[in-house]
Amino acid sequence: MSETDEQQLYSYYNLTERDYAAGYDQSQARSDSTGTDIPAQRTVSGDADYLTRSEEELHVGTEKVQTGRARLRKFVVTEQQTVTVPVTREEVRVVREPVAPGDTVDDVSIGEAAADVVLTEERVVVNKETVPVEKVRLDTETVTEQQDVTESVRKEQIEFDDDTTVDTDPTRRTTR
């Protein structure tokens, strides 16, 4: 218990540290309907001309508590992707053209000869590159809502010996 809490406790029960050190007798305390000990009634002596009337006040606040956890996690999945790519290639075919009278021909000798043609085609080449596509993060949103709190509070009332009740409102007096 902190020193501030201890002082509040002494103040609530109208005690001083000296009373506690002198051995405040627990039998002097009585219990109310909530089971909380309160000091016993004291008799007013000749030179004391007043009683202190007390009551409890509610002090309601909030505290922040952890209610859960959210986590981002990334993992790798593999999927098949199909892309259509046009490719070209060269094919060879034999073309025969008749020589017309008057056409010039380079080689008219009889013998062996050869003619070559280089054929080409396109082949598909696949390269993979890792590129960033999106940034993902967690964010929190604070939502405020109203919540009603109901709690019992105790009040002291003071009665005169002639059965007149004195309430906290001095304008209101009732007689039994």
WOJOCOR-V854616 format. One record per residue. PSI is psi as a letter, one per 40 degrees, with the letter a starting at -180 (999 if undefined). D_CENTER is the distance of its C-alpha to the mean C-alpha in Angstrom with 2 decimals. Layout:
psi:PSI d_center:D_CENTER
psi:PSI d_center:D_CENTER
//
This chain:
psi:h d_center:31.15
psi:i d_center:31.00
psi:d d_center:34.11
psi:d d_center:32.50
psi:d d_center:31.57
psi:d d_center:35.13
psi:d d_center:36.67
psi:d d_center:34.73
psi:d d_center:35.96
psi:d d_center:39.53
psi:d d_center:39.33
psi:d d_center:38.06
psi:e d_center:41.00
psi:f d_center:43.44
psi:i d_center:44.11
psi:i d_center:44.77
psi:d d_center:44.38
psi:d d_center:48.18
psi:d d_center:48.01
psi:d d_center:45.59
psi:d d_center:47.77
psi:e d_center:50.86
psi:g d_center:49.44
psi:h d_center:47.99
psi:h d_center:49.20
psi:d d_center:46.53
psi:e d_center:49.28
psi:e d_center:49.36
psi:i d_center:45.95
psi:i d_center:45.63
psi:h d_center:42.76
psi:a d_center:41.52
psi:e d_center:40.15
psi:e d_center:36.61
psi:e d_center:38.05
psi:h d_center:37.30
psi:h d_center:40.28
psi:i d_center:41.75
psi:i d_center:44.94
psi:i d_center:48.21
psi:h d_center:50.22
psi:i d_center:52.48
psi:h d_center:55.92
psi:h d_center:56.63
psi:i d_center:59.58
psi:d d_center:62.26
psi:e d_center:60.81
psi:h d_center:57.20
psi:e d_center:57.16
psi:i d_center:53.53
psi:i d_center:50.57
psi:h d_center:46.96
psi:h d_center:44.94
psi:i d_center:41.23
psi:i d_center:38.28
psi:i d_center:34.61
psi:i d_center:31.99
psi:h d_center:28.40
psi:h d_center:25.91
psi:h d_center:22.52
psi:a d_center:19.36
psi:i d_center:15.71
psi:i d_center:13.87
psi:h d_center:10.32
psi:i d_center:9.71
psi:h d_center:7.63
psi:e d_center:7.24
psi:a d_center:6.91
psi:i d_center:6.97
psi:i d_center:7.68
psi:h d_center:10.93
psi:h d_center:13.58
psi:h d_center:17.07
psi:i d_center:20.37
psi:i d_center:23.64
psi:h d_center:27.14
psi:i d_center:29.00
psi:h d_center:32.63
psi:i d_center:34.18
psi:h d_center:37.72
psi:h d_center:38.44
psi:h d_center:41.92
psi:h d_center:43.37
psi:h d_center:46.91
psi:h d_center:48.94
psi:h d_center:52.55
psi:i d_center:54.98
psi:i d_center:58.68
psi:i d_center:61.62
psi:h d_center:65.31
psi:i d_center:67.86
psi:i d_center:71.56
psi:i d_center:74.36
psi:h d_center:78.05
psi:h d_center:79.59
psi:h d_center:83.35
psi:h d_center:85.18
psi:i d_center:88.95
psi:h d_center:90.83
psi:i d_center:92.65
psi:h d_center:96.11
psi:e d_center:95.78
psi:i d_center:92.26
psi:h d_center:92.05
psi:h d_center:90.88
psi:d d_center:90.17
psi:h d_center:91.34
psi:e d_center:94.24
psi:i d_center:95.29
psi:h d_center:95.16
psi:a d_center:93.17
psi:i d_center:89.77
psi:i d_center:86.77
psi:i d_center:83.00
psi:h d_center:80.28
psi:i d_center:76.58
psi:h d_center:73.49
psi:h d_center:70.01
psi:i d_center:67.40
psi:i d_center:63.68
psi:i d_center:60.51
psi:h d_center:56.79
psi:i d_center:54.48
psi:h d_center:50.71
psi:h d_center:48.71
psi:h d_center:45.01
psi:i d_center:42.76
psi:h d_center:39.00
psi:h d_center:36.79
psi:h d_center:33.07
psi:i d_center:31.55
psi:h d_center:27.99
psi:e d_center:26.98
psi:i d_center:23.29
psi:h d_center:20.32
psi:h d_center:16.95
psi:i d_center:13.59
psi:i d_center:9.87
psi:i d_center:8.54
psi:i d_center:5.82
psi:h d_center:7.69
psi:h d_center:8.20
psi:h d_center:10.30
psi:h d_center:12.92
psi:i d_center:15.18
psi:h d_center:18.23
psi:h d_center:18.80
psi:h d_center:22.31
psi:h d_center:23.11
psi:h d_center:26.63
psi:i d_center:28.24
psi:h d_center:31.91
psi:i d_center:33.53
psi:i d_center:37.02
psi:i d_center:39.78
psi:i d_center:43.23
psi:i d_center:46.22
psi:h d_center:49.65
psi:i d_center:52.86
psi:i d_center:56.40
psi:d d_center:59.15
psi:f d_center:60.73
psi:f d_center:57.79
psi:h d_center:56.32
psi:h d_center:52.51
psi:h d_center:50.91
psi:i d_center:47.50
psi:d d_center:45.00
psi:h d_center:46.36
psi:e d_center:49.81
psi:e d_center:51.03
psi:h d_center:50.77
psi:h d_center:53.22
psi:i d_center:54.18
psi:h d_center:57.13
psi:999 d_center:57.45
//
